[in-house]
């Protein structure tokens, strides 16, 4: 009988398996701070602790960490059970599995019961590139924001994720956190505050305001700088909380700008763009809106950077779409 392979601690395989994703280590940072502050935090993952950085939390507090294995639906239901005992559970897995595969468990065990479960969907959108359609999460915003009582948050980078995690200690509703792959450019510093339901205005523009969320914020800021160098007046709003949405920020931008354009790594149906369109329609404003993202298709399979360029979700692509919108 063949013997099992033993991986030496000196090998590159061992180092790769035990390396924390540099960006997603912010998840553990936030949880560790909550524990130190006395909050009853427990964490769990579906066999992805090295992908989402929770291995640092598991090493620091092994008695507060549960490895559920590849059983995402069970993990969500177990988190709801832990919440009934007074614990504050944070559970994490790929967003494509959490936001879609676990929708029934999230609806009935978490959202319906209004339990303080924190659901971490990582590697959102097309960030898992060549892993294929089963691992792409371009429908999770629409699915999660349709569930009554569930808050939906899409931090732009690691520091904003940590700030949101810490702020969640005092938020009464269950939360779905939609985060990237942890290798995205940093926008905020480590002292950035976070408030649920509050947008962050980076620039004010009269020609166009870009409203972005998650990992598209960095590209939107770079695109706006490029367009301002061309003489255009372009503003940028970060909308980290997609539900509850900052209605006032949207209507203020609609009064300041001739055009609005949402940017998201998600299907344009049901996501941030749809949420903003609902606000504009309810208010009866005549401001034109362009929803930019994945245009109602199953995304292609390729490396993430290739896909971002293909779908015009990088800085150059966002600038090109915005420029065309302004001109027409």
LUMFI-700603 format. One record per residue: x, y, z of N, C-alpha, C in turn; residue in one letter. Coordinates in pm, whole numbers, padded with zeros to 5 digits, always signed. Last residue first. Example, Ala and Ser with C-alpha at 12.3 -4.5 7.8 and 13.67 -1.06 7.14 Angstrom:
BEGIN
+01285-00225+00708+01367-00106+00714+01290+00003+00787S;+01319-00569+00780+01230-00450+00780+01320-00330+00780A;
! end
This chain:
BEGIN
-02253+06095-02478-02377+06060-02547-02498+06074-02455X;-02043+06165-02319-02047+06221-02455-02178+06195-02527X;-02082+06016-02089-02086+06162-02082-02107+06224-02221X;-02049+05756-02190-02176+05796-02130-02189+05948-02126X;-01781+05758-02267-01885+05738-02367-02021+05783-02315X;-01664+05788-02014-01642+05890-02118-01751+05882-02226X;-01740+05551-01887-01786+05680-01835-01774+05790-01942X;-01601+05363-02040-01747+05357-02033-01804+05490-01986X;-01336+05451-01989-01390+05446-02125-01541+05443-02127X;-01311+05422-01713-01297+05555-01773-01357+05558-01913X;-01336+05144-01693-01436+05231-01629-01432+05370-01690X;-01102+05065-01834-01235+05028-01881-01344+05117-01824X;-00897+05173-01677-00911+05213-01817-01051+05183-01869X;-00943+05040-01428-00949+05186-01439-00971+05232-01583X;-01160+04755-01487-01037+04817-01441-01045+04967-01467X;-01384+04663-01607-01396+04693-01464-01263+04738-01403X;-01431+04560-01861-01412+04703-01841-01437+04745-01697X;-01424+04294-01905-01553+04350-01866-01546+04499-01832X;-01149+04270-01964-01251+04231-02062-01385+04294-02031X;-01026+04346-01724-01006+04427-01845-01116+04398-01947X;-01114+04141-01558-01144+04280-01522-01130+04370-01645X;-01005+03918-01691-01150+03936-01687-01187+04080-01652X;-00734+03959-01644-00783+03952-01782-00933+03976-01787X;-00728+03939-01368-00693+04067-01431-00739+04072-01576X;-00809+03660-01329-00890+03775-01286-00856+03906-01357X;-00780+03438-01613-00723+03502-01494-00800+03628-01458X;-01103+03296-01712-00969+03348-01743-00910+03402-01613X;-01410+03249-01844-01313+03184-01755-01173+03225-01799X;-01684+03489-01843-01586+03402-01907-01490+03344-01803X;-01998+03492-01669-01870+03548-01707-01776+03442-01763X;-02313+03480-01794-02219+03404-01713-02079+03442-01760X;-02477+03801-01805-02420+03683-01868-02338+03606-01765X;-02552+04081-01760-02645+03968-01763-02592+03850-01844X;-02289+04235-01778-02416+04263-01846-02498+04136-01871X;-02132+04334-01495-02145+04219-01584-02284+04227-01646X;-02133+04687-01508-02088+04566-01440-02085+04451-01538X;-02307+04985-01470-02192+04919-01533-02147+04802-01447X;-02579+05171-01546-02537+05061-01460-02425+04985-01530X;-02639+05510-01555-02580+05399-01632-02533+05294-01532X;-02902+05743-01533-02817+05645-01465-02768+05542-01564X;-03012+06085-01519-02984+05962-01595-02883+05875-01521X;-03251+06233-01312-03109+06213-01339-03087+06080-01410X;-03508+06295-01234-03485+06269-01376-03339+06247-01411X;-03667+06149-00947-03565+06234-01007-03543+06196-01153X;-03848+06011-00789-03897+06081-00906-03796+06173-00971X;-03783+05848-00582-03777+05993-00557-03829+06075-00674X;-03802+05599-00700-03893+05631-00589-03898+05781-00562X;-03591+05620-00886-03730+05606-00932-03828+05644-00822X;-03367+05638-00717-03396+05746-00811-03541+05742-00858X;-03386+05389-00584-03390+05515-00508-03428+05631-00599X;-03361+05212-00798-03483+05211-00718-03497+05341-00639X;-03101+05263-00882-03213+05295-00972-03345+05301-00896X;-02959+05155-00668-02954+05299-00691-03070+05343-00780X;-03020+04883-00708-03055+04948-00581-03057+05100-00597X;-02911+04837-00960-03056+04826-00942-03100+04897-00814X;-02640+04872-00897-02705+04957-00995-02856+04956-00982X;-02591+04663-00712-02583+04803-00669-02657+04894-00766X;-02816+04419-00856-02705+04458-00771-02710+04603-00728X;-03015+04353-01041-03031+04318-00901-02924+04363-00806X;-02814+04335-01315-02952+04311-01270-02951+04273-01123X;-02550+04339-01361-02614+04469-01350-02760+04457-01308X;-02359+04114-01166-02459+04131-01270-02527+04267-01251X;-02049+04257-01053-02173+04184-01029-02261+04201-01152X;-01875+04468-00951-01828+04339-01003-01940+04237-00980X;-01984+04795-01046-01986+04680-00957-01937+04555-01028X;-02079+05124-01055-01974+05032-01097-01969+04918-00997X;-02315+05362-01183-02274+05265-01082-02170+05170-01141X;-02335+05697-01255-02296+05568-01310-02250+05477-01197X;-02527+05985-01337-02477+05892-01237-02441+05761-01306X;-02514+06325-01456-02524+06182-01480-02471+06105-01359X;-02494+06580-01355-02585+06559-01468-02613+06411-01489X;-02487+06626-01000-02430+06575-01125-02537+06559-01233X;-02634+06715-00782-02508+06782-00814-02456+06746-00953X;-02854+06557-00750-02875+06700-00760-02751+06776-00803X;-02739+06310-00725-02828+06332-00839-02857+06480-00859X;-02609+06342-00483-02529+06330-00605-02614+06356-00728X;-02838+06341-00319-02751+06459-00323-02666+06459-00449X;-02931+06084-00365-03012+06197-00411-02932+06327-00412X;-02719+05937-00249-02755+05919-00389-02833+06039-00441X;-02721+06021+00016-02601+06042-00065-02632+06030-00213X;-02976+05935+00098-02946+06078+00094-02824+06107+00007X;-02955+05654+00096-03046+05722+00003-03011+05870-00012X;-02750+05423+00136-02749+05563+00176-02827+05644+00074X;-02918+05113+00203-02848+05203+00112-02856+05346+00163X;-02867+04858+00444-02947+04970+00394-02864+05070+00313X;-02717+04750+00155-02845+04745+00224-02817+04754+00374X;-02466+04822+00089-02563+04816-00020-02705+04803+00035X;-02212+04999+00211-02334+04932+00258-02437+04937+00146X;-02023+05131+00054-01988+05002+00113-02108+04926+00169X;-01992+05316-00187-02117+05271-00126-02094+05135-00061X;-01812+05601-00259-01799+05462-00216-01928+05425-00142X;-01829+05817-00530-01888+05780-00402-01861+05632-00378X;-01683+06076-00714-01678+05933-00678-01739+05914-00540X;-01719+06298-01000-01717+06265-00859-01715+06116-00837X;-01579+06494-01249-01627+06360-01214-01612+06336-01065X;-01562+06702-01502-01589+06711-01359-01657+06581-01314X;-01294+06696-01741-01430+06661-01701-01443+06669-01550X;-01035+06731-01827-01119+06849-01814-01263+06821-01773X;-00871+06521-01816-00922+06554-01950-01018+06673-01946X;-00836+06487-01551-00722+06539-01627-00761+06578-01768X;-01076+06365-01496-01057+06504-01451-00937+06567-01523X;-01024+06111-01597-01124+06195-01664-01112+06341-01622X;-00830+06020-01412-00799+06027-01555-00896+06120-01628X;-00979+06022-01177-00859+06108-01190-00824+06127-01336X;-01170+05829-01240-01212+05967-01218-01094+06063-01231X;-01011+05599-01250-01080+05645-01370-01121+05790-01358X;-00935+05580-00981-00832+05602-01084-00894+05653-01213X;-01187+05533-00866-01109+05650-00827-01003+05684-00931X;-01252+05291-00992-01336+05409-01013-01262+05537-00976X;-01057+05118-00893-01061+05148-01035-01143+05272-01065X;-01136+05117-00621-01003+05163-00660-00999+05200-00807X;-01398+05008-00634-01377+05146-00592-01241+05198-00637X;-01422+04743-00692-01426+04834-00806-01398+04978-00765X;-01435+04597-00458-01303+04611-00520-01304+04702-00642X;-01709+04777-00313-01614+04666-00315-01487+04699-00391X;-01872+05007-00538-01867+04929-00414-01761+04821-00428X;-01947+05340-00662-01883+05208-00669-01894+05137-00534X;-02057+05578-00866-02094+05515-00739-02046+05371-00744X;-01949+05871-01016-01934+05727-01014-01970+05676-00875X;-02112+06139-01158-02068+06081-01032-02065+05930-01046X;-02047+06396-01396-02079+06257-01368-02034+06222-01226X;-02034+06678-01398-02064+06604-01520-02115+06463-01489X;-01975+06760-01140-02097+06812-01202-02134+06737-01330X;-01862+06585-00845-01849+06622-00986-01981+06667-01045X;-01665+06531-00561-01793+06581-00612-01772+06626-00755X;-01510+06245-00408-01503+06364-00494-01645+06402-00534X;-01584+06071-00203-01443+06100-00227-01425+06227-00310X;-01810+05999+00040-01793+06082-00079-01646+06117-00094X;-01940+05706+00148-01822+05791+00164-01801+05867+00033X;-02256+05622+00309-02164+05627+00196-02046+05719+00229X;-02387+05427+00563-02331+05558+00531-02231+05547+00416X;-02468+05180+00656-02567+05265+00591-02517+05401+00550X;-02241+05169+00927-02337+05098+00842-02439+05196+00785X;-01934+05321+00920-02070+05332+00974-02166+05263+00877X;-01594+05336+01008-01699+05273+00927-01832+05289+00997X;-01275+05508+00977-01398+05470+01048-01498+05405+00953X;-00940+05415+00931-01062+05459+00865-01185+05415+00943X;-00689+05347+01009-00770+05422+01105-00902+05470+01046X;-00547+05231+00804-00593+05144+00913-00679+05216+01016X;-00673+05381+00498-00569+05348+00595-00631+05273+00712X;-00801+05270+00174-00812+05335+00304-00694+05298+00394X;-00724+05126-00053-00778+05261-00068-00770+05337+00063X;-00511+04886-00198-00566+04946-00076-00607+05090-00103X;-00587+04649-00455-00519+04771-00408-00589+04832-00287X;-00624+04302-00360-00671+04420-00430-00602+04545-00374X;-00615+04055-00258-00495+04104-00329-00527+04229-00409X;-00850+03962-00154-00743+04000-00062-00616+04048-00128X;-01066+03914-00308-00971+03803-00293-00851+03838-00206X;-01344+04079-00149-01269+04033-00264-01173+03919-00233X;-01664+04034+00018-01527+04084+00010-01452+04016-00106X;-01950+04104+00172-01906+04063+00038-01766+04120+00016X;-02123+03999+00450-02007+04075+00405-01961+04018+00271X;-02435+04014+00574-02360+03945+00469-02248+04039+00425X;-02559+04002+00906-02486+04075+00802-02425+03978+00702X;-02842+04050+01127-02744+03964+01059-02683+04037+00940X;-02860+04347+01342-02910+04258+01237-02802+04162+01189X;-02742+04523+01526-02833+04419+01574-02875+04316+01470X;-02410+04609+01583-02517+04611+01482-02612+04496+01510X;-02186+04605+01732-02299+04681+01787-02415+04692+01686X;-02003+04466+01587-02026+04424+01726-02149+04492+01785X;-01953+04590+01349-02063+04493+01353-02094+04446+01494X;-01724+04735+01373-01851+04806+01388-01968+04710+01402X;-01537+04538+01315-01543+04592+01451-01676+04665+01476X;-01596+04499+01043-01605+04386+01136-01619+04439+01279X;-01535+04753+00944-01673+04705+00938-01695+04588+01034X;-01259+04760+00984-01344+04861+01048-01490+04815+01052X;-01179+04547+00820-01155+04542+00964-01245+04640+01038X;-01262+04655+00570-01319+04529+00621-01301+04520+00772X;-01096+04872+00547-01239+04897+00559-01312+04771+00608X;-00847+04738+00526-00876+04826+00639-01024+04855+00657X;-00893+04584+00274-00870+04524+00405-00900+04615+00523X;-01159+04735+00074-01024+04682+00096-01013+04626+00238X;-01430+04792+00048-01342+04815-00066-01205+04752-00050X;-01709+04587+00154-01591+04672+00181-01498+04679+00060X;-02023+04562+00134-01918+04529+00039-01798+04621+00060X;-02303+04426+00303-02188+04517+00307-02081+04469+00210X;-02633+04406+00394-02537+04365+00291-02427+04470+00281X;-02851+04269+00640-02766+04380+00597-02662+04328+00499X;-03167+04132+00639-03026+04101+00620-02952+04224+00568X;-03440+04179+00647-03366+04176+00773-03219+04147+00761X;-03528+03986+00365-03567+04084+00466-03483+04067+00592X;-03338+03944+00086-03379+03878+00210-03407+03983+00318X;-03234+04080-00123-03376+04050-00131-03428+03985-00004X;-02966+04087-00085-03039+04209-00049-03190+04189-00060X;-02889+03829-00175-02882+03864-00033-02962+03988+00001X;-02932+03836-00455-02992+03733-00371-02999+03777-00225X;-02783+04056-00539-02926+04053-00564-02996+03952-00475X;-02525+03972-00458-02584+04095-00403-02736+04090-00420X;-02480+03734-00606-02501+03727-00461-02558+03856-00400X;-02413+03708-00867-02556+03719-00837-02583+03735-00688X;-02155+03645-00915-02205+03768-00978-02356+03784-00959X;-01911+03468-00839-02024+03517-00758-02070+03651-00815X;-01772+03171-00961-01794+03314-00983-01919+03356-00908X;-01760+02900-00939-01692+02977-00835-01707+03129-00855X;-01889+02798-01158-01936+02753-01026-01876+02835-00914X;-01738+02904-01371-01869+02961-01339-01917+02921-01200X;-01382+02899-01278-01502+02873-01355-01631+02927-01296X;-01125+02944-01209-01193+02835-01139-01329+02806-01201X;-01019+03166-01334-01015+03042-01409-01073+02922-01332X;-01156+03389-01122-01118+03375-01262-01132+03239-01327X;-01220+03474-00880-01165+03338-00887-01144+03293-01032X;-01335+03721-00925-01199+03719-00872-01138+03579-00867X;-01578+03799-01012-01500+03716-01104-01357+03699-01054X;-01748+03814-00708-01746+03849-00849-01672+03749-00934X;-01530+03736-00425-01655+03771-00491-01636+03795-00640X;-01380+03618-00210-01351+03591-00351-01478+03614-00434X;-01625+03551+00056-01501+03607-00001-01476+03556-00143X;-01869+03628+00268-01853+03571+00135-01731+03631+00069X;-01948+03579+00585-01837+03637+00509-01824+03564+00376X;-02198+03666+00802-02166+03577+00690-02061+03644+00603X;-02277+03670+01129-02201+03747+01031-02149+03649+00925X;-02577+03671+01314-02476+03591+01243-02410+03681+01140X;-02781+03742+01517-02660+03820+01484-02548+03735+01426X;-03105+03663+01377-02995+03629+01466-02867+03702+01423X;-03358+03681+01258-03287+03803+01296-03173+03774+01396X;-03497+03475+01148-03488+03476+01294-03416+03599+01348X;-03460+03531+00879-03596+03526+00934-03595+03537+01086X;-03176+03511+00857-03246+03637+00831-03385+03639+00895X;-03117+03235+00955-03046+03357+00996-03131+03482+00980X;-03279+03030+00866-03211+03014+00994-03149+03143+01046X;-03395+03120+00619-03479+03068+00727-03409+03066+00863X;-03182+03240+00462-03317+03296+00470-03390+03250+00596X;-02965+03070+00493-02952+03210+00534-03091+03271+00553X;-03071+02836+00385-03031+02837+00526-03019+02981+00577X;-03113+02923+00119-03226+02876+00200-03192+02881+00349X;-02850+02989+00032-02954+03091+00039-03070+03047+00128X;-02619+02847-00010-02671+02853+00127-02789+02948+00142X;-02559+02878-00281-02583+02744-00228-02654+02749-00093X;-02533+03171-00274-02623+03098-00362-02659+02961-00306X;-02355+03281-00090-02468+03362-00134-02570+03288-00218X;-02168+03069-00053-02242+03125+00058-02370+03196+00010X;-02060+03009-00304-02125+02904-00227-02216+02964-00119X;-01962+03253-00388-02048+03179-00479-02123+03068-00406X;-01791+03330-00183-01919+03398-00197-02014+03323-00287X;-01633+03077+00012-01643+03147-00116-01783+03206-00131X;-01680+03151+00365-01649+03061+00255-01659+03142+00125X;-01721+03190+00717-01668+03236+00589-01648+03122+00490X;-01887+03329+00999-01854+03212+00918-01821+03255+00776X;-01904+03433+01322-01860+03478+01190-01820+03354+01111X;-02130+03461+01599-02058+03380+01501-02027+03453+01370X;-02142+03531+01910-02144+03615+01791-02064+03543+01681X;-02359+03362+02150-02233+03383+02080-02253+03475+01960X;-02602+03303+02259-02539+03428+02301-02404+03454+02236X;-02722+03088+02152-02662+03068+02284-02592+03194+02336X;-02796+03155+01899-02903+03143+01998-02850+03124+02140X;-02557+03137+01762-02607+03270+01794-02719+03264+01898X;-02536+02864+01718-02443+02928+01810-02494+03065+01854X;-02739+02839+01523-02752+02773+01653-02661+02835+01757X;-02622+02981+01315-02748+03029+01372-02770+02967+01510X;-02407+02811+01268-02382+02948+01314-02508+03008+01376X;-02542+02589+01170-02472+02578+01298-02442+02716+01355X;-02629+02694+00927-02729+02655+01027-02664+02642+01166X;-02378+02734+00803-02469+02847+00826-02571+02813+00934X;-02276+02471+00795-02203+02576+00866-02295+02694+00898X;-02454+02340+00628-02450+02302+00769-02381+02410+00853X;-02376+02464+00391-02512+02482+00441-02521+02447+00590X;-02105+02379+00361-02138+02519+00380-02277+02540+00439X;-01902+02173+00397-02044+02158+00430-02100+02295+00463X;-01618+02078+00406-01692+02124+00288-01841+02095+00309X;-01543+02185+00745-01524+02103+00626-01611+02156+00513X;-01560+02343+00967-01680+02270+00928-01658+02174+00812X;-01382+02420+01235-01357+02381+01096-01472+02291+01052X;-01417+02683+01455-01474+02555+01411-01442+02534+01264X;-01274+02854+01733-01276+02832+01588-01330+02692+01558X;-01221+02894+01992-01328+02976+01936-01342+02954+01785X;-01001+02755+02063-01127+02714+02127-01246+02794+02076X;-00792+02886+01934-00839+02757+01882-00971+02711+01942X;-00699+03172+01880-00808+03128+01968-00865+02996+01918X;-00475+03183+01712-00480+03269+01830-00584+03220+01931X;-00535+03003+01510-00413+02983+01588-00415+03064+01717X;-00770+03117+01412-00774+02981+01468-00651+02952+01553X;-00674+03358+01311-00767+03361+01424-00770+03224+01492X;-00516+03254+01107-00454+03336+01211-00544+03344+01333X;-00702+03130+00945-00608+03044+01019-00534+03124+01127X;-00850+03309+00801-00898+03276+00935-00804+03184+01011X;-00786+03371+00539-00704+03428+00646-00748+03394+00786X;-00910+03248+00328-00973+03369+00382-00898+03430+00500X;-00745+03036+00265-00788+03126+00158-00845+03256+00212X;-00717+02901+00498-00596+02960+00441-00629+03053+00324X;-00974+02811+00550-00914+02906+00643-00786+02968+00590X;-01156+02650+00422-01091+02754+00344-01019+02855+00433X;-01342+02471+00525-01217+02419+00471-01140+02522+00388X;-01542+02676+00589-01569+02550+00520-01443+02505+00446X;-01508+02817+00918-01488+02820+00774-01514+02681+00717X;-01581+03034+01197-01577+02904+01130-01558+02922+00981X;-01567+03178+01526-01549+03183+01381-01545+03043+01324X;-01711+03375+01784-01665+03245+01737-01656+03255+01586X;-01708+03625+02035-01689+03588+01895-01650+03441+01881X;-01824+03796+02249-01830+03649+02242-01819+03595+02099X;-01594+04060+02334-01713+04014+02262-01709+03862+02244X;-01369+04176+02450-01464+04105+02534-01588+04054+02466X;-01169+04280+02305-01261+04377+02364-01371+04310+02446X;-01053+04055+02204-00979+04129+02306-01068+04232+02376X;-01246+03998+02010-01226+03907+02124-01156+03979+02237X;-01206+04213+01835-01335+04197+01902-01323+04106+02024X;-00946+04164+01746-00973+04285+01824-01106+04275+01899X;-00993+03929+01605-00905+03925+01722-00928+04048+01809X;-01150+04027+01395-01207+03932+01491-01123+03926+01619X;-00969+04192+01256-01090+04247+01314-01150+04157+01420X;-00772+04004+01181-00737+04121+01262-00860+04177+01333X;-00911+03829+01014-00867+03784+01145-00832+03900+01236X;-00941+04015+00802-01057+03951+00863-01022+03902+01003X;-00687+04076+00720-00761+04181+00789-00886+04124+00855X;-00606+03873+00567-00566+03865+00707-00636+03974+00788X;-00670+03933+00308-00777+03879+00391-00734+03853+00534X;-00419+04017+00210-00529+04109+00223-00636+04060+00318X;-00249+03788+00226-00210+03914+00288-00325+04013+00307X;-00336+03473+00328-00365+03569+00223-00341+03709+00282X;-00082+03305+00499-00207+03380+00510-00219+03471+00390X;+00047+02988+00431+00063+03132+00413-00073+03200+00421X;+00036+02719+00433+00024+02787+00561+00044+02937+00553X;+00074+02636+00173-00046+02592+00243-00071+02674+00370X;+00329+02744+00122+00212+02791+00047+00083+02756+00119X;+00494+02599+00293+00483+02744+00311+00360+02799+00241X;+00461+02346+00184+00419+02371+00322+00399+02521+00344X;+00570+02383-00070+00431+02341-00057+00379+02373+00083X;+00832+02443-00024+00747+02552-00070+00600+02514-00059X;+00957+02294+00284+00921+02291+00143+00833+02410+00105X;+01005+02272+00550+01097+02356+00475+01058+02368+00328X;+00828+02091+00651+00808+02231+00687+00899+02326+00610X;+00744+01845+00402+00842+01901+00494+00811+02047+00526X;+00476+01634+00383+00527+01762+00334+00619+01822+00439X;+00450+01303+00296+00476+01392+00408+00539+01520+00354X;+00207+01101+00144+00317+01195+00127+00330+01286+00248X;+00137+00772+00257+00097+00910+00240+00219+01000+00228X;+00237+00483+00068+00240+00564+00189+00200+00708+00159X;+00053+00220-00086+00133+00342-00098+00125+00422+00030X;+00085-00120+00000+00000+00000+00000+00088+00124+00000X;
! end
